Structure formats: structure tokens, C-alpha cells
Amino acid sequence: MLPGQALQIFGDVTGQGIPGGTIDNITFAVGLADVHNSVDMEQIDIVYADAIRTETLHPVNGYYGDPPRGFWGIIRVENQVGSPNNRLDNMERFVIRINPTAPLVPRQVITIDIKPPEGRSLTVRRVAPPSILADNILLPI
């Protein structure tokens, strides 16, 4: 974590793929850094980059659901506090899935930049495994 960072990753960054082929989407859980107030998930920007492209992903309609290519969505909320809403509160984890416009190939390095409305961005750098499986753990660099 860096000073001023509002969000952090919890657990593995995973990718769903076609065995022997490519990874189509990436899933990860975010939560608040210890010293931050809630974050409005409707105000975040997610930027995906690989060796060929950089793209700003769009949220799915309503922010919840499996995203099509070029979009991101909240798959579920873990440890939900209070009634359902789009604010990330203390102890909550929002599981986010992104679906870049082009799939990942083996050994491809990616960067995911999650920009909250306030505070420093959360930058995640990972590399795809050398052999793509149906469920993959993207390795830290």
C-alpha cells in the first residue's frame, strides 16, 4: 500500500479462460484501506493496460453483473454492511470482474488501475501464467 491509497486488493487476482487458449475476464476483490471512509463505487474509474492497448472500462448498467467486453461489473459483495448500496464501507469487499476488449495470452503482463474519486489509485500488475487453464491465478510481478 502507498500513502493516500483508499483501496486495496484482498485475495488472488484470477482469470477465466479457455484451456490452452486465452483469458477472457479477470476477477478480484477490493476493500478499503484501514484509514479511509467509504468509497462510492459509482465514481471509480477502471483502466486496463497491456503491451498493446490501454482502455478505460465502462461499468455495466446498474453496476452489478457479468460484464461484456470493454466493461466491468460488481459480481458480489462480501461482508455487506447495512442495506445493499454502491458504497464500499469498512469490512466490505466488492468482488469486481473486468472484461477487456482483447483477451490475455500466456505470459502477458497487465496493469489494472482503479481510481477512486478521492485518494491515490490502486495499481495492480500481474502476468498471465505460461499455460492457460479454465481458472487461472494471475501472478504478481
N, C-alpha and C positions, 0 to 999 in steps of 0.2 A: 504494500500500500504506500501511496505517496501522500505527503501533507496536502490537505484540502480535498482529498478524494472522497466523494459521497457514497460510492457504490463499491462493492467487492464481489468477486466470484466465490461461490460455495460449491464444492464438489468438482467433478470432472466436466470437461467440455467434450461432448460426444457428437458423433455424426452418423446419420443413417445413410447407408449406401447400397450399392449393387455389388455383391461379392465379385471380386476380380475386376471391378469397373471403377465407378466414381462415387463420391459422397455428394448427396443432393441437398441435405439440410443439416444444420448444426443446432444443438440444444445445450443450454447452460442455465444455471440458477444464479440470480443476483440478489443481494441483500444490502442493507445499509451498513456503512462503516459505523463503528461504535459511537462516534461523536456527532452524528448528523440527525437532523429531523427527517420527517417523511419526505419522499420524493414522488412527485406527480408523474406517473408513467406515461401520461398523455403528452408530456412536454419533453420527453427524451428523444434524442436522435441516435440512430444506429448506422454507422458507416462500416462497410465491409471492404477490405482490400486484399488483393493477392498480387502475384507478379505481373498480371496483365491489366487489371482494372481496379478502379475504386468506385464504389457506388453507395449512395445513401439509400437505405432500405426504407420502405413505407410501412406503417402499421396496417394490419388487417382492419377491416371495418369493425368497430366495437372493441378493438384491441385484443380480443380473445379469439383463439382459433388457430388452426393449422395454416401457415402462410403459403400462398402460391409463390412462384418465382419473383424475386425482387421485393419481397415483403418480410415482415417479422410479426410475430404474434405471441401473446402470453398463453402458454399451454395449461398452466395451473398455478395456484397459489398454495404454498405450504405454510403452515403455522399462521393461518389467517387471523388477524386481529379485528374484532368488530364485524360489521356487516360488509358484504362484498363491495369493493370500490377499486379505483385505479390508482390508489396511493400506496406506495411501498412504505410500511411502517416498521418500527423496531421488531425484531424477531421474525418477520415475514420473509419469505423467499419467493420471488416471482421466477418461474421457470419459463424461459424465453426460447423460442425456436426462430431461427432465421433461415431464409431460403434464397441464397444469392442467385443471380440470373444465370450464372455458369457453374457447373459442378466442380468439385475439387478432384484433382487427380492424385495418385500416390506421391508422397513426399513434398507436396505443395505447401508452402508457407503462407499463412493467412494472418491478417490483423483485423480484429473487430474493435471498433471504438464506440463506446456507449457514453453519450454526452447528456448528463442531466441538466436541468435548467440552471442550477447553481452548483458550484464546486468543480473540481477537476474531473476530467473524463476518466473513465476506466478503459484501459487499453489491454486487450487480450491478444497474445501472439501464440499461435500454435502451428504444428506441422501435421499433415495427414500421414498416417502410417504407410510403410512401403507396400503393404498388401491390404486392399480394401475388403472389409467384411460387411455383413448386413448391419452390425452395430460396431462402431469404432470409437476408441478414445483418442482424441486429438492430443498429441504430445506437446508439452511445454517446450519452448525453445531455450 
